[in-house]
């Protein structure tokens, strides 16, 4: 079964909105140090897990996934492998597409990061991205509680050097800029 493709215009709108939120609505770099701390991790902290409680049970939401692959896959059990990080992650990802469909989620858009256009960060922190739409919080939680996910997660962990996962709410560009304009008037 093929993944339904959205027209490019729809994917472009979703990606632009997510990237706008990421770049325009995030706190600025640390004022005194001039840099932002980045921590690539494999699993969420307990504080991050508690943030899931803020998500609506009734509304869909999008997840922006930034991915960094290991040069060579390294399995926790120490097994020998010739797989690259990308190849190990592909073993994980191939089966997870079916699981996403089963819970009503879909990959909206994905691709490779070509390079940094604005900002100052080491571009090698991330190599690819994916935007996934979940129908609600329960579907998101069930995705990670599934025994197949837990079993296949070994490929994900072996293949990744790190990742960032953002929960987002698509508001549309007009609402984003309306909020930005209101904040500018207050200053």
TORFI-859956 format. One line per field, with one value per residue: residue number from 0; residue in one letter; x, z, y of N, C-alpha, C, O, CB in turn. Coordinates in steps of 0.05 Angstrom, whole numbers. Each point is the difference from the previous one (the first is absolute). Glycine has a CB too. Layout:
! TORFI-859956
i (NUM;...)
aa (A;...)
n.X (X;...)
n.Z (Z;...)
n.Y (Y;...)
ca.X (X;...)
ca.Z (Z;...)
ca.Y (Y;...)
c.X (X;...)
c.Z (Z;...)
c.Y (Y;...)
o.X (X;...)
o.Z (Z;...)
o.Y (Y;...)
cb.X (X;...)
cb.Z (Z;...)
cb.Y (Y;...)
END
This chain:
! TORFI-859956
i (0;1;2;3;4;5;6;7;8;9;10;11;12;13;14;15;16;17;18;19;20;21;22;23;24;25;26;27;28;29;30;31;32;33;34;35;36;37;38;39;40;41;42;43;44;45;46;47;48;49;50;51;52;53;54;55;56;57;58;59;60;61;62;63;64;65;66;67;68;69;70;71;72;73;74;75;76;77;78;79;80;81;82;83;84;85;86;87;88;89;90;91;92;93;94;95;96;97;98;99;100;101;102;103;104;105;106;107;108;109;110;111;112;113;114;115;116;117;118;119;120;121;122;123;124;125;126;127;128;129;130;131;132;133;134;135;136;137;138;139;140;141;142;143;144;145;146;147;148;149;150;151;152;153;154;155;156;157;158;159;160;161;162;163;164;165;166;167;168;169;170;171;172;173;174;175;176;177;178;179;180;181;182;183;184;185;186)
aa (X;X;X;X;X;X;X;X;X;X;X;X;X;X;X;X;X;X;X;X;X;X;X;X;X;X;X;X;X;X;X;X;X;X;X;X;X;X;X;X;X;X;X;X;X;X;X;X;X;X;X;X;X;X;X;X;X;X;X;X;X;X;X;X;X;X;X;X;X;X;X;X;X;X;X;X;X;X;X;X;X;X;X;X;X;X;X;X;X;X;X;X;X;X;X;X;X;X;X;X;X;X;X;X;X;X;X;X;X;X;X;X;X;X;X;X;X;X;X;X;X;X;X;X;X;X;X;X;X;X;X;X;X;X;X;X;X;X;X;X;X;X;X;X;X;X;X;X;X;X;X;X;X;X;X;X;X;X;X;X;X;X;X;X;X;X;X;X;X;X;X;X;X;X;X;X;X;X;X;X;X;X;X;X;X;X;X)
n.X (17;33;8;-63;49;-27;-7;65;-47;1;62;3;-39;33;55;-20;-23;53;36;-37;7;62;9;-43;-1;66;1;30;42;-5;-18;55;14;-16;-36;-58;24;-1;-20;10;-46;2;-48;-33;40;-43;-5;-19;-44;-26;-7;-44;-34;0;-31;-60;-10;-15;58;19;51;33;39;37;29;54;21;59;2;37;40;-31;-65;27;-42;-4;29;61;-35;57;-36;34;-49;28;-22;-31;-5;-25;-44;-18;-15;-38;-29;-23;-36;-16;-34;-36;-4;-21;-48;-16;-11;-34;68;1;64;-34;54;45;45;53;-2;17;23;-18;-42;14;53;54;-14;57;-36;18;-58;-23;20;-62;-41;-39;-43;-21;-60;2;-64;27;49;-18;39;49;-8;-5;59;25;-39;22;26;16;26;33;24;21;29;49;-5;-2;53;34;-11;14;58;-62;-59;-8;-56;-20;-54;-9;-54;4;-6;2;57;-49;18;61;-14;-44;48;39;-41;-6;62;4;-43;33;53)
n.Z (0;-43;57;-25;-35;40;-61;7;27;51;5;0;50;37;-10;13;56;19;-13;31;53;-6;-5;38;57;20;53;-40;0;63;-2;15;-52;-51;9;-4;50;-58;48;-64;43;-29;32;1;46;31;-31;-52;30;22;-63;-5;40;-51;-38;-2;24;-53;-32;-44;34;-52;32;-26;-4;6;-23;27;-41;48;-48;17;9;61;3;59;-20;-15;-59;-27;-27;-54;31;-25;56;-53;14;58;-22;-43;48;23;-53;-18;50;3;-56;31;50;-32;-21;59;19;-58;-16;-58;4;-3;-27;5;-20;13;44;-64;54;52;-40;58;40;15;-8;-13;-61;40;37;-50;-45;2;17;11;-3;38;-15;64;-23;54;32;-20;-49;37;37;-46;-24;53;13;-56;37;-55;33;34;-51;-28;54;-24;-52;35;29;-52;-26;48;-3;29;-12;14;13;-15;32;-54;19;-69;26;-65;-14;28;57;-9;-11;48;41;-27;8;63;10;-31;39;52;-19)
n.Y (-24;42;27;18;29;47;18;4;34;-38;0;63;6;-39;28;58;-18;-27;49;42;-32;-1;62;29;-33;-9;37;40;-44;-8;68;-25;-34;39;-61;-16;-38;-35;-45;-33;-27;-54;30;55;16;-33;57;-30;-34;54;22;-50;39;42;-46;24;-61;36;8;-43;14;1;-41;52;-64;46;-62;13;-57;-17;17;-52;-11;13;-57;28;-55;33;-13;5;49;1;41;53;12;-13;-61;9;39;-44;-41;45;14;-55;-3;63;-3;-41;37;50;-34;-18;61;22;10;22;1;62;-15;-47;38;-13;48;21;23;24;34;23;-10;5;-70;-27;5;-50;14;-34;-42;16;41;-47;51;-56;29;-28;-5;25;7;-58;2;15;-49;-44;17;-21;-54;-33;-52;29;48;-41;-29;52;28;-38;38;53;-11;-15;59;43;25;9;-3;60;-35;66;-29;39;21;-5;65;-8;25;29;-20;16;60;7;-12;41;48;-9;5;56;27;-17;33)
ca.X (-17;16;-7;-13;16;-15;11;23;-8;-8;25;16;-13;5;28;6;-11;16;26;-5;-4;26;19;-9;-14;16;16;25;24;6;9;27;21;0;-4;-23;9;-14;5;-12;-6;-14;-25;-8;4;-25;-13;-11;-24;-22;-11;-21;-26;-10;-11;-29;-8;-19;11;25;24;22;26;23;21;27;14;29;7;27;15;-3;-20;11;-22;4;9;27;3;16;-17;12;-20;4;-22;-24;-11;-13;-24;-19;-13;-20;-20;-16;-23;-16;-20;-25;-12;-12;-26;-19;-11;-12;20;12;23;-10;23;26;21;27;7;22;19;-11;-4;0;8;28;1;15;-20;1;-17;-23;3;-26;-23;-26;-23;-20;-25;-13;-27;-4;20;-1;13;28;9;-2;22;25;-5;-4;22;17;18;20;19;15;14;29;11;0;22;25;5;-1;19;-17;-23;-18;-28;-16;-29;-7;-28;-1;-19;-1;19;-13;-3;27;9;-17;11;26;-6;-11;23;17;-14;2;27)
ca.Z (0;-2;17;-16;-4;0;-20;10;12;27;15;2;20;26;6;5;26;21;1;10;29;11;-2;9;26;21;15;-13;11;27;-2;10;-12;-29;-13;9;7;-15;11;-14;18;-12;13;14;29;13;-3;-27;-1;14;-18;-16;13;-11;-27;0;-8;-23;-24;-12;3;-17;13;-17;8;-12;4;-6;-1;7;-24;1;20;24;15;29;8;-9;-24;-23;-23;-21;-7;8;17;-17;-7;24;4;-21;9;19;-13;-19;14;15;-18;3;27;-1;-13;17;21;-12;-4;-27;-6;-17;-17;11;-19;10;5;-17;12;16;-15;20;26;4;14;-16;-17;2;22;-11;-28;-13;16;-7;14;2;11;17;3;27;20;5;-23;4;22;-8;-18;15;19;-15;3;-24;1;20;-12;-22;9;1;-26;2;18;-12;-23;5;16;15;-14;14;-7;9;-5;-12;-7;-25;3;-25;-1;7;30;11;-4;15;27;-1;-2;26;19;-8;8;30;8)
ca.Y (24;24;23;20;24;25;19;15;25;-6;-7;24;17;-12;3;28;8;-12;13;27;-2;-7;22;26;0;-12;19;7;-12;9;28;5;-17;2;-25;-16;-27;-21;-26;-22;-22;-23;-4;24;2;-2;26;2;-18;13;20;-12;5;26;-4;-5;-27;1;13;-10;17;-7;-3;6;-18;6;-25;-2;-28;-9;-10;-29;-9;-13;-13;-1;-27;-3;-17;11;8;17;20;28;10;4;-26;-10;16;-8;-24;9;17;-15;-13;19;12;-16;5;27;-2;-15;17;24;21;0;16;22;7;-7;5;4;28;7;19;21;25;21;-8;-8;-26;-19;-13;-29;-10;-15;-7;-3;8;-12;12;-21;9;-19;9;10;-8;-29;-14;5;-17;-28;-6;-6;-22;-24;-18;0;23;-5;-19;12;24;-6;10;29;8;-8;16;29;14;18;12;19;-5;23;-1;26;5;15;23;15;22;25;2;3;27;17;-1;15;28;9;1;22;25;2;7)
c.X (18;-10;-14;18;-18;11;23;-8;-8;24;17;-12;6;29;7;-11;16;27;-3;-3;27;19;-9;-12;16;15;26;23;5;13;29;21;1;-3;-24;10;-17;7;-14;-4;-15;-28;-7;6;-28;-16;-13;-24;-24;-13;-21;-28;-13;-13;-30;-5;-17;13;24;23;22;26;22;23;26;18;30;7;29;14;-4;-21;15;-23;8;11;28;3;16;-20;16;-20;9;-23;-25;-13;-14;-26;-21;-15;-22;-23;-19;-25;-17;-20;-26;-14;-12;-28;-21;-12;-11;19;11;25;-9;22;25;21;27;5;25;20;-15;-2;1;8;28;0;15;-21;0;-16;-23;4;-26;-22;-25;-21;-22;-25;-12;-29;-7;22;1;14;31;11;-1;22;24;-4;-3;24;18;18;23;21;17;16;31;13;2;23;27;8;3;24;-15;-24;-14;-28;-16;-29;-8;-30;0;-22;-5;17;-13;-3;28;9;-18;10;26;-5;-10;23;17;-13;3;27;5)
c.Z (0;19;-18;-1;0;-23;12;14;29;17;5;21;28;8;6;27;23;3;10;30;13;0;12;28;22;15;-15;14;28;-2;8;-14;-30;-14;13;6;-15;12;-17;19;-15;11;16;30;13;-2;-28;-3;14;-17;-19;11;-11;-27;2;-8;-25;-25;-11;5;-17;17;-21;11;-15;7;-7;2;9;-26;-3;21;23;17;29;9;-11;-25;-22;-22;-19;-7;7;18;-16;-6;24;5;-21;7;20;-15;-19;13;14;-17;1;26;1;-13;17;22;-11;-3;-29;-1;-20;-21;13;-21;14;4;-17;12;14;-16;19;27;2;18;-19;-17;2;23;-10;-29;-14;18;-9;16;0;14;16;4;28;18;4;-22;3;22;-7;-19;15;20;-14;3;-25;-1;19;-11;-22;8;2;-26;0;17;-12;-23;5;16;17;-16;18;-11;12;-5;-9;-3;-24;3;-27;2;8;30;12;-3;15;29;2;-1;26;20;-6;9;30;8;-2)
c.Y (25;22;20;25;24;17;16;26;-4;-6;25;18;-11;4;29;9;-12;14;29;0;-6;24;26;0;-13;22;6;-14;12;27;4;-15;1;-26;-15;-28;-20;-26;-21;-23;-21;-3;26;-1;-3;26;3;-19;13;22;-11;5;26;-4;-8;-29;1;11;-14;19;-12;-2;5;-16;8;-23;3;-29;-5;-9;-30;-7;-14;-10;-3;-28;-6;-17;14;6;17;23;28;8;4;-27;-13;15;-7;-26;7;14;-15;-12;20;15;-15;6;27;0;-14;18;26;23;-2;18;21;7;-8;6;4;30;6;18;22;26;24;-11;-9;-26;-19;-16;-30;-11;-17;-5;-2;9;-15;15;-22;11;-23;9;11;-11;-30;-16;3;-19;-30;-8;-10;-23;-27;-19;-2;24;-5;-19;12;24;-5;10;30;10;-6;19;30;9;20;9;20;-5;23;-7;28;1;18;22;14;25;26;4;4;29;21;1;16;30;11;3;24;27;4;10;29)
o.X (17;-24;11;10;-21;24;-1;13;7;3;11;16;6;6;14;14;6;9;18;11;7;14;16;0;-10;5;11;-3;-9;20;14;23;21;4;-9;15;-25;24;-25;18;-11;-18;18;1;-20;-24;-22;-20;-23;-23;-16;-20;-24;-15;-8;13;0;-11;16;-4;0;3;0;7;0;2;7;-5;17;-14;-6;-1;18;-15;23;14;10;23;0;-19;18;6;14;-19;-22;-25;-22;-21;-24;-23;-22;-23;-23;-22;-24;-20;-22;-24;-21;-19;-23;-23;-8;-9;-3;2;-7;-6;2;-6;3;-10;20;24;-24;19;12;-7;15;-1;0;-16;-19;-1;-7;12;-2;4;0;4;-8;2;-5;-4;-18;18;21;14;14;21;17;8;12;19;-1;23;24;23;23;24;24;16;15;23;19;15;18;23;11;10;12;-1;3;-4;-1;-8;10;-15;11;-23;-20;4;12;6;2;11;9;1;4;14;7;-1;10;14;2;2;22)
o.Z (18;6;-20;21;-14;-7;23;20;17;23;21;16;18;23;19;15;19;22;14;14;21;20;11;12;22;-11;-13;21;6;-13;-13;-2;-12;-24;22;-15;-1;4;2;15;-22;-14;7;12;-13;-1;-3;-13;-9;3;-11;-14;2;-9;20;-18;-15;-22;15;5;-8;20;-22;23;-25;24;-20;20;-2;-19;-22;21;-4;12;7;20;5;-8;-2;-5;8;-18;20;3;9;0;-3;6;6;-6;-1;5;-1;-10;4;10;1;2;12;10;1;7;15;-6;-13;14;-23;-23;25;-24;24;-16;2;-6;-3;-14;-7;7;-20;24;-24;11;-8;3;13;-14;-24;24;-23;23;-22;20;-10;3;3;-9;3;5;-5;-4;8;0;-8;11;13;-4;2;-9;-6;4;0;-16;-2;2;-10;-9;3;-5;-17;19;19;-24;25;-24;24;-21;11;0;0;5;-3;22;14;11;20;20;8;12;18;13;8;16;18;8;9;21;7)
o.Y (3;1;8;9;1;-3;7;7;16;10;4;12;15;8;5;14;14;5;10;17;13;4;15;21;-2;21;-17;-12;22;4;15;9;-6;-2;7;-12;2;-6;-3;-7;4;-9;15;-22;2;0;10;8;-4;7;14;0;3;18;-13;-11;-20;-5;-11;24;-23;14;-11;4;-1;-7;13;-14;18;-9;-10;12;-15;16;-5;-1;-22;-7;25;-15;15;16;4;-15;-7;-2;-11;-13;0;-3;-12;-6;7;2;-4;10;13;2;4;11;9;-5;18;22;-20;20;-7;4;0;4;-4;16;-13;-3;4;7;21;-22;2;2;3;-14;-13;-25;-20;16;6;5;-11;8;-9;15;-22;24;16;-15;-12;-19;-19;-13;-15;-23;-20;-11;-20;9;-4;-2;6;4;-4;10;19;9;12;17;16;5;14;-13;12;-3;-1;-3;3;-9;20;-20;22;-6;14;11;16;21;15;11;21;22;15;15;22;18;14;18;23;13;10)
cb.X (-54;34;28;-56;56;-33;-44;14;-22;-47;-12;-3;-42;-42;-4;-15;-51;-32;-2;-33;-54;-21;1;-8;-32;0;-32;-16;29;-14;-61;-43;-26;24;58;-48;39;-24;30;4;9;61;-11;-37;62;44;55;65;54;45;60;53;40;51;53;-22;2;-25;-33;-23;-13;-25;-19;-24;-34;-9;-49;15;-49;0;40;49;-54;55;-38;-51;-58;-10;-44;60;-59;21;-49;43;55;46;58;65;51;52;65;59;56;63;52;59;59;44;55;65;47;49;41;-33;15;-47;42;-24;-27;-14;-36;26;-39;-55;57;0;-39;-30;-61;17;-44;54;23;46;19;-42;43;13;20;16;20;35;-3;48;6;-68;-26;-57;-54;-26;-33;-58;-30;-5;-22;-53;-52;-59;-62;-57;-57;-51;-56;-31;-38;-65;-49;-32;-35;-59;25;41;-9;41;7;45;-18;59;-27;38;36;-50;12;-31;-43;0;9;-41;-26;7;-18;-43;-10;3;-35;-34;-6)
cb.Z (6;-54;53;-9;-12;57;-47;-57;-61;-38;-41;-64;-51;-31;-48;-64;-40;-31;-52;-57;-26;-36;-51;-59;-47;-16;56;-34;-53;29;20;45;50;29;-33;-13;47;-47;45;-59;62;7;-4;-46;9;33;35;-5;9;41;13;0;39;34;-37;7;63;55;3;-40;54;-60;55;-35;34;-21;10;-1;-35;66;27;-36;-32;-14;-48;-14;-4;54;13;18;21;1;-12;-47;19;-19;-31;13;13;-28;-5;31;5;-17;1;20;-31;-31;8;-12;-45;-16;16;25;63;-34;33;60;-45;53;-54;-8;45;-31;-32;55;-28;-32;28;-29;49;24;-23;-24;14;49;36;-52;29;-33;8;-17;-28;20;-36;2;19;19;-25;-11;24;7;-24;-17;16;-28;29;-15;-5;33;11;-15;28;28;-14;4;36;17;-8;-22;-53;50;-51;30;-26;10;24;-23;48;-33;50;-30;-50;-54;-21;-32;-52;-42;-11;-36;-57;-26;-13;-47;-46;-17;-21)
cb.Y (-28;-12;-16;-27;-27;1;-5;-27;0;-27;-50;-15;-2;-42;-44;-5;-12;-49;-39;-4;-30;-51;-37;-11;2;-63;2;57;-29;-52;-2;1;-24;41;-10;39;13;34;22;22;26;-13;-65;29;27;-34;10;3;-35;-18;9;-35;-27;6;-2;59;6;11;54;-48;38;8;-23;43;-37;58;-38;60;-24;-5;48;-20;9;15;-19;35;8;12;-46;-12;-18;-55;-38;26;30;43;5;0;37;25;-14;11;29;-12;-36;-5;2;-38;-34;9;-11;-37;-37;-37;19;-29;-30;13;39;-40;25;-57;13;-2;-14;-28;-46;47;-15;46;5;11;51;27;60;3;-30;-43;57;-54;58;-50;55;-37;-50;17;57;26;28;61;51;25;55;58;53;17;-22;-22;24;4;-32;-27;-6;-49;-52;-17;-24;-53;-48;12;-17;18;-42;38;-54;42;-57;23;-27;-35;-9;-28;-40;-23;-44;-59;-35;-33;-60;-54;-28;-41;-63;-44;-28;-50;-53)
END
